[in-house]
Amino acid sequence: MKFLLITSMLMQPMVYADEATCNKAAAAIQKLDTAVCIPAGIDKSEEATRMMQNFLKSFSSTLDGS
């Protein structure tokens, strides 16, 4: 699961691969400003890519079986 670092110091939230890394960044920023880490939502482009990969895998296995 990815995590967002939200702070008024950044124009856009930063995305981190895991909560521990996000919390390290938040701790560093909290010396100057308020910062918090929250779970990131599902990226629609990643979801579409995953669905297409699953479809192609299914289609490929159907072709292999005939």
Phi, psi and omega in degrees: 000139178267157181232142177262137173260118182248126178204154179286350180285339184249142179292323179232148176298142176273145179252130178242149184292333181212164184294322182299315179295318179298317180294326176297315179296317180298319179297320179293319181288328183296346175292336183245332188202171176282137179214147180214148176251135177226154176299139179280148176287173179283127176285121184299326180290323177294320180295317179295320178297316180297319179295319179295319178298318178296319178298312180297323178296315179296315179298316179297317180292330176293317179294322180293330182279347182260000000 
